[in-house]
Amino acid sequence: MHPTAGIVRVDACGALVLPISGEVRAITATEIRFGHLTHREKPGQPAGVPWWELPR
């Protein structure tokens, strides 16, 4: 997630905001695979932070 804007910046939320229901099939360093959809890291995208590291 975006380090200062959090979920307001949906472009930095990755697979968190995908309208998917179902199991995650695989997770690698650069992608998350669902049944028929794969979310890949975008080249040049700034590094985000895990949601549990965002300030409350």
C-alpha positions as CSV (number, residue, x, y, z in Angstrom):
1,M,0.0,0.0,0.0
2,H,1.1,3.6,-0.4
3,P,3.3,4.5,2.6
4,T,1.5,7.9,3.3
5,A,-1.9,7.8,1.5
6,G,-2.8,4.1,2.4
7,I,-5.8,2.7,0.5
8,V,-6.7,6.2,-0.9
9,R,-4.2,5.5,-3.6
10,V,-5.7,2.4,-5.2
11,D,-2.9,2.3,-7.8
12,A,-0.6,1.3,-4.9
13,C,-2.8,-1.3,-3.3
14,G,-2.0,-4.1,-5.7
15,A,-4.2,-7.2,-5.5
16,L,-5.9,-6.0,-2.3
17,V,-8.5,-4.1,-4.2
18,L,-9.2,-6.7,-7.0
19,P,-12.9,-7.8,-7.1
20,I,-12.0,-11.4,-6.8
21,S,-13.7,-14.1,-4.8
22,G,-11.9,-17.4,-4.6
23,E,-8.7,-18.9,-3.6
24,V,-5.2,-17.6,-4.2
25,R,-3.5,-20.2,-6.3
26,A,0.1,-19.0,-6.0
27,I,2.2,-16.1,-4.6
28,T,5.7,-15.3,-5.9
29,A,8.0,-12.3,-5.3
30,T,6.3,-10.4,-8.2
31,E,2.8,-11.9,-8.7
32,I,-0.3,-13.3,-7.1
33,R,-2.3,-15.8,-9.0
34,F,-6.0,-16.4,-8.6
35,G,-8.1,-18.9,-10.5
36,H,-8.2,-17.0,-13.8
37,L,-6.4,-13.8,-13.0
38,T,-2.8,-12.9,-12.2
39,H,-1.8,-9.6,-10.6
40,R,1.8,-8.7,-11.5
41,E,4.1,-6.1,-10.0
42,K,4.4,-3.1,-12.3
43,P,7.9,-2.2,-13.4
44,G,9.0,1.2,-12.0
45,Q,6.2,1.3,-9.4
46,P,7.5,2.7,-6.1
47,A,7.7,0.1,-3.3
48,G,4.7,0.0,-1.0
49,V,4.4,-1.1,2.6
50,P,2.3,-4.0,4.1
51,W,-1.0,-2.7,5.5
52,W,0.0,-3.8,9.0
53,E,2.9,-1.3,8.9
54,L,0.8,1.7,8.1
55,P,0.3,4.2,10.9
56,R,-3.0,4.0,12.6
